[in-house]
Amino acid sequence: MGVSNILAEIDREIAQLQHARALLSGGAAPKTKDAAEPVAKTKGKKKKRNLSPEGRRRIAEAVKKRWAEQRKVAGK
């Protein structure tokens, strides 16, 4: 049994438990993934998101500032 099969089985069990819980609590059962229309899997890879050098610099500065503040608090 592959990982994807195990995950699919777990999802089915979760859906069954949620349905049983909804029935016991008196509410309507939420729609399960199986009852909904099948979702088409996207073919191909997702487009990689690139960060500009300016964005990288701003993130680095923010992280350094956060670390400096943490060191200042720890030093007290």
DSSP file (Angstrom, degrees, kcal/mol; ACC not computed):
  #  RESIDUE AA STRUCTURE BP1 BP2  ACC     N-H-->O    O-->H-N    N-H-->O    O-->H-N    TCO  KAPPA ALPHA  PHI   PSI    X-CA   Y-CA   Z-CA
    1    1 A M              0   0    0      0, 0.0     2,-0.1     0, 0.0     0, 0.0   0.000 360.0 360.0 360.0 125.6    0.0    0.0    0.0
    2    2 A G     >  -     0   0    0      1,-0.1     4,-2.1     4,-0.0     5,-0.2  -0.296 360.0-105.0 -82.1 169.2    1.5    3.3   -1.0
    3    3 A V  H  > S+     0   0    0      1,-0.2     4,-2.7     2,-0.2     5,-0.2   0.889 120.9  53.9 -61.3 -40.8    1.4    6.6    0.9
    4    4 A S  H  > S+     0   0    0      1,-0.2     4,-2.1     2,-0.2    -1,-0.2   0.872 108.3  49.8 -65.1 -35.3   -1.2    8.0   -1.3
    5    5 A N  H  > S+     0   0    0      2,-0.2     4,-2.2     1,-0.2    -1,-0.2   0.904 110.9  49.2 -67.5 -41.1   -3.5    5.0   -0.7
    6    6 A I  H  X S+     0   0    0     -4,-2.1     4,-2.4     2,-0.2    -2,-0.2   0.923 111.7  48.8 -63.4 -44.6   -3.0    5.3    3.0
    7    7 A L  H  X S+     0   0    0     -4,-2.7     4,-2.4     1,-0.2    -2,-0.2   0.892 110.5  51.1 -63.6 -39.6   -3.8    9.0    2.9
    8    8 A A  H  X S+     0   0    0     -4,-2.1     4,-2.1     2,-0.2    -1,-0.2   0.904 110.3  49.3 -64.0 -40.8   -6.9    8.3    0.8
    9    9 A E  H  X S+     0   0    0     -4,-2.2     4,-2.3     2,-0.2    -2,-0.2   0.904 110.7  50.0 -64.9 -41.6   -8.1    5.7    3.3
   10   10 A I  H  X S+     0   0    0     -4,-2.4     4,-2.5     1,-0.2    -2,-0.2   0.912 109.5  51.7 -62.6 -42.8   -7.5    8.1    6.2
   11   11 A D  H  X S+     0   0    0     -4,-2.4     4,-2.3     1,-0.2    -1,-0.2   0.894 109.4  50.1 -61.3 -39.9   -9.5   10.8    4.4
   12   12 A R  H  X S+     0   0    0     -4,-2.1     4,-2.2     2,-0.2    -1,-0.2   0.913 111.1  48.6 -64.5 -41.9  -12.4    8.3    3.9
   13   13 A E  H  X S+     0   0    0     -4,-2.3     4,-2.5     2,-0.2    -2,-0.2   0.899 110.6  50.9 -64.9 -40.2  -12.4    7.4    7.6
   14   14 A I  H  X S+     0   0    0     -4,-2.5     4,-2.7     1,-0.2     5,-0.2   0.915 109.6  50.7 -62.7 -42.9  -12.3   11.1    8.6
   15   15 A A  H  X S+     0   0    0     -4,-2.3     4,-2.2     1,-0.2    -1,-0.2   0.904 110.8  49.0 -62.7 -40.8  -15.3   11.7    6.3
   16   16 A Q  H  X S+     0   0    0     -4,-2.2     4,-2.5     2,-0.2    -2,-0.2   0.913 112.2  48.0 -64.9 -42.5  -17.2    8.8    7.9
   17   17 A L  H  X S+     0   0    0     -4,-2.5     4,-2.6     2,-0.2    -2,-0.2   0.899 111.3  50.0 -65.5 -40.8  -16.5   10.0   11.4
   18   18 A Q  H  X S+     0   0    0     -4,-2.7     4,-2.4     2,-0.2    -1,-0.2   0.900 111.3  49.9 -63.7 -39.6  -17.5   13.6   10.6
   19   19 A H  H  X S+     0   0    0     -4,-2.2     4,-2.2    -5,-0.2    -2,-0.2   0.929 111.9  47.2 -63.2 -46.1  -20.8   12.2    9.1
   20   20 A A  H  X S+     0   0    0     -4,-2.5     4,-2.3     1,-0.2    -2,-0.2   0.896 112.1  50.5 -63.1 -40.7  -21.4   10.1   12.2
   21   21 A R  H  X S+     0   0    0     -4,-2.6     4,-2.3     1,-0.2     6,-0.2   0.911 109.8  50.0 -64.4 -42.7  -20.7   13.0   14.5
   22   22 A A  H  X>S+     0   0    0     -4,-2.4     5,-1.3     1,-0.2     4,-0.7   0.898 111.2  49.3 -63.8 -40.0  -23.0   15.3   12.6
   23   23 A L  H ><5S+     0   0    0     -4,-2.2     3,-0.5     1,-0.2    -1,-0.2   0.904 112.4  47.6 -65.5 -41.0  -25.8   12.7   12.8
   24   24 A L  H 3<5S+     0   0    0     -4,-2.3    -2,-0.2     1,-0.2    -1,-0.2   0.844 111.3  50.0 -69.9 -33.5  -25.3   12.3   16.5
   25   25 A S  H 3<5S-     0   0    0     -4,-2.3    -1,-0.2    -5,-0.2    -2,-0.2   0.554 114.6-116.2 -83.7  -6.0  -25.3   16.0   17.2
   26   26 A G  T <<5S+     0   0    0     -4,-0.7    -3,-0.2    -3,-0.5     2,-0.1   0.439  75.3 119.7  90.3  -0.7  -28.5   16.5   15.2
   27   27 A G  S   <S-     0   0    0     -5,-1.3    -1,-0.3    -6,-0.2     2,-0.2  -0.408  73.1 -87.9 -91.0 171.2  -26.9   18.6   12.5
   28   28 A A        -     0   0    0     -2,-0.1    -1,-0.1    -3,-0.1    -5,-0.0  -0.551  48.1-106.9 -76.5 144.2  -26.7   18.0    8.8
   29   29 A A        -     0   0    0     -2,-0.2   -10,-0.1     1,-0.1    -1,-0.1  -0.500  35.7-115.0 -71.9 136.8  -23.7   16.0    7.7
   30   30 A P        -     0   0    0      0, 0.0     2,-0.1     0, 0.0    -1,-0.1  -0.354  38.9 -92.6 -68.9 153.9  -21.1   18.1    5.8
   31   31 A K        -     0   0    0      1,-0.1     2,-0.2     2,-0.0   -12,-0.0  -0.424  42.5-140.0 -66.2 138.6  -20.5   17.3    2.2
   32   32 A T     >  -     0   0    0     -2,-0.1     4,-1.4     1,-0.1     3,-0.2  -0.558  21.2-112.1 -95.7 165.4  -17.7   14.8    1.7
   33   33 A K  T  4 S+     0   0    0      1,-0.2    -1,-0.1    -2,-0.2    -2,-0.0   0.846 117.5  56.0 -63.5 -34.1  -15.1   15.0   -1.0
   34   34 A D  T  4 S+     0   0    0      1,-0.2    -1,-0.2     4,-0.1    -3,-0.0   0.845 106.3  49.9 -68.4 -33.7  -16.6   11.8   -2.6
   35   35 A A  T  4 S+     0   0    0     -3,-0.2    -1,-0.2     2,-0.1    -2,-0.2   0.783 100.5  78.2 -76.7 -26.7  -20.0   13.4   -2.9
   36   36 A A  S  < S-     0   0    0     -4,-1.4     3,-0.1     1,-0.2    -3,-0.0  -0.264 101.3 -80.1 -76.7 167.8  -18.7   16.5   -4.5
   37   37 A E        -     0   0    0      1,-0.1    -1,-0.2    -2,-0.0     2,-0.1  -0.396  57.6 -97.1 -65.5 144.7  -17.7   16.7   -8.2
   38   38 A P        -     0   0    0      0, 0.0     2,-0.5     0, 0.0    -1,-0.1  -0.396  35.7-128.7 -65.9 139.3  -14.3   15.3   -8.8
   39   39 A V        -     0   0    0     -2,-0.1     2,-0.3    -3,-0.1    -3,-0.0  -0.763  20.6-123.0 -91.0 128.9  -11.6   17.9   -9.0
   40   40 A A        -     0   0    0     -2,-0.5     2,-0.3     1,-0.1    -1,-0.0  -0.533  25.5-124.7 -72.2 131.2   -9.4   17.7  -12.1
   41   41 A K        -     0   0    0     -2,-0.3     2,-0.3     1,-0.1    -1,-0.1  -0.561  25.8-115.8 -75.7 138.7   -5.8   17.3  -11.2
   42   42 A T        -     0   0    0     -2,-0.3     2,-0.4     1,-0.0    -1,-0.1  -0.553  26.1-136.7 -76.3 137.5   -3.6   20.0  -12.7
   43   43 A K        +     0   0    0     -2,-0.3     2,-0.1     2,-0.1    -1,-0.0  -0.744  64.0  19.2 -94.9 142.1   -1.1   18.6  -15.2
   44   44 A G  S    S-     0   0    0     -2,-0.4     2,-0.2     2,-0.0    -2,-0.0  -0.217  96.9 -52.5  92.4 174.5    2.4   19.9  -15.1
   45   45 A K        -     0   0    0      1,-0.1     2,-0.2    -2,-0.1    -2,-0.1  -0.509  54.7-105.2 -87.2 155.0    4.4   21.6  -12.4
   46   46 A K        -     0   0    0     -2,-0.2     2,-0.3     1,-0.1    -1,-0.1  -0.499  45.8 -97.7 -73.2 149.2    3.4   24.7  -10.5
   47   47 A K        -     0   0    0     -2,-0.2     2,-0.2     1,-0.1    -1,-0.1  -0.523  40.1-119.0 -70.4 130.4    5.2   27.8  -11.6
   48   48 A K        -     0   0    0     -2,-0.3     2,-0.6     1,-0.1    -1,-0.1  -0.507  22.3-134.0 -72.4 134.1    8.1   28.6   -9.2
   49   49 A R        -     0   0    0     -2,-0.2     2,-0.3    -3,-0.0    -1,-0.1  -0.800  20.3-155.8 -93.6 125.0    7.8   31.9   -7.5
   50   50 A N        -     0   0    0     -2,-0.6     2,-0.4     0, 0.0     0, 0.0  -0.767   6.5-139.0-103.3 145.9   11.0   33.9   -7.5
   51   51 A L        -     0   0    0     -2,-0.3    -2,-0.0     2,-0.0     0, 0.0  -0.851  21.2-123.7-102.5 135.6   11.9   36.6   -5.0
   52   52 A S     >  -     0   0    0     -2,-0.4     4,-2.5     1,-0.1     5,-0.2  -0.349  24.5-112.4 -72.7 158.1   13.5   39.8   -6.2
   53   53 A P  H  > S+     0   0    0      0, 0.0     4,-2.3     0, 0.0     5,-0.2   0.880 120.3  53.9 -58.1 -36.6   16.8   40.8   -4.8
   54   54 A E  H  > S+     0   0    0      2,-0.2     4,-2.3     1,-0.2     5,-0.2   0.917 108.6  48.6 -63.2 -43.0   15.1   43.8   -3.1
   55   55 A G  H  > S+     0   0    0      2,-0.2     4,-2.2     1,-0.2    -1,-0.2   0.907 110.9  50.0 -63.1 -43.0   12.5   41.5   -1.5
   56   56 A R  H  X S+     0   0    0     -4,-2.5     4,-2.4     1,-0.2    -1,-0.2   0.902 110.7  50.4 -61.3 -41.5   15.3   39.2   -0.3
   57   57 A R  H  X S+     0   0    0     -4,-2.3     4,-2.4     2,-0.2    -2,-0.2   0.913 110.0  49.6 -64.5 -43.2   17.2   42.2    1.2
   58   58 A R  H  X S+     0   0    0     -4,-2.3     4,-2.1     1,-0.2    -1,-0.2   0.890 111.9  48.2 -64.5 -39.6   14.1   43.4    3.0
   59   59 A I  H  X S+     0   0    0     -4,-2.2     4,-2.4     2,-0.2    -1,-0.2   0.922 110.9  51.0 -66.4 -43.1   13.4   40.0    4.5
   60   60 A A  H  X S+     0   0    0     -4,-2.4     4,-2.4     1,-0.2    -2,-0.2   0.911 110.8  48.8 -60.8 -42.4   17.0   39.6    5.6
   61   61 A E  H  X S+     0   0    0     -4,-2.4     4,-2.3     1,-0.2    -1,-0.2   0.904 111.0  50.0 -64.2 -41.0   16.9   43.1    7.3
   62   62 A A  H  X S+     0   0    0     -4,-2.1     4,-2.3     2,-0.2    -2,-0.2   0.896 111.4  48.5 -64.8 -40.2   13.6   42.2    9.1
   63   63 A V  H  X S+     0   0    0     -4,-2.4     4,-2.7     2,-0.2    -2,-0.2   0.917 111.2  49.7 -66.3 -43.2   15.0   38.9   10.3
   64   64 A K  H  X S+     0   0    0     -4,-2.4     4,-2.3     1,-0.2    -2,-0.2   0.895 111.0  50.3 -62.4 -39.2   18.2   40.6   11.6
   65   65 A K  H  X S+     0   0    0     -4,-2.3     4,-2.2     2,-0.2    -1,-0.2   0.914 111.0  48.8 -64.2 -42.7   16.1   43.2   13.4
   66   66 A R  H  X S+     0   0    0     -4,-2.3     4,-2.2     1,-0.2    -2,-0.2   0.921 111.5  48.9 -63.4 -44.2   13.9   40.5   15.0
   67   67 A W  H  X S+     0   0    0     -4,-2.7     4,-2.4     1,-0.2    -1,-0.2   0.901 109.6  52.7 -62.7 -40.4   17.0   38.6   16.1
   68   68 A A  H  X S+     0   0    0     -4,-2.3     4,-2.1     1,-0.2    -1,-0.2   0.911 109.6  48.8 -61.9 -42.0   18.5   41.8   17.6
   69   69 A E  H  X S+     0   0    0     -4,-2.2     4,-2.3     1,-0.2    -1,-0.2   0.884 110.7  50.8 -65.0 -38.0   15.3   42.4   19.6
   70   70 A Q  H  X S+     0   0    0     -4,-2.2     4,-2.3     2,-0.2    -2,-0.2   0.893 110.6  48.4 -66.5 -39.0   15.3   38.9   20.9
   71   71 A R  H  X S+     0   0    0     -4,-2.4     4,-1.7     2,-0.2    -2,-0.2   0.881 110.3  52.3 -67.1 -36.5   18.9   39.2   22.0
   72   72 A K  H  X S+     0   0    0     -4,-2.1     4,-0.6     2,-0.2    -2,-0.2   0.920 112.3  45.0 -64.5 -43.8   18.2   42.5   23.7
   73   73 A V  H >< S+     0   0    0     -4,-2.3     3,-0.8     1,-0.2    -2,-0.2   0.886 112.9  50.8 -67.0 -39.4   15.2   40.9   25.6
   74   74 A A  H 3< S+     0   0    0     -4,-2.3    -1,-0.2     1,-0.2    -2,-0.2   0.795 104.3  59.0 -69.6 -28.1   17.3   37.8   26.5
   75   75 A G  H 3<        0   0    0     -4,-1.7    -1,-0.2     1,-0.2    -2,-0.2   0.670 360.0 360.0 -75.6 -16.7   20.1   40.0   27.8
   76   76 A K    <<        0   0    0     -3,-0.8    -1,-0.2    -4,-0.6    -2,-0.1   0.473 360.0 360.0 -74.7 360.0   17.9   41.7   30.4
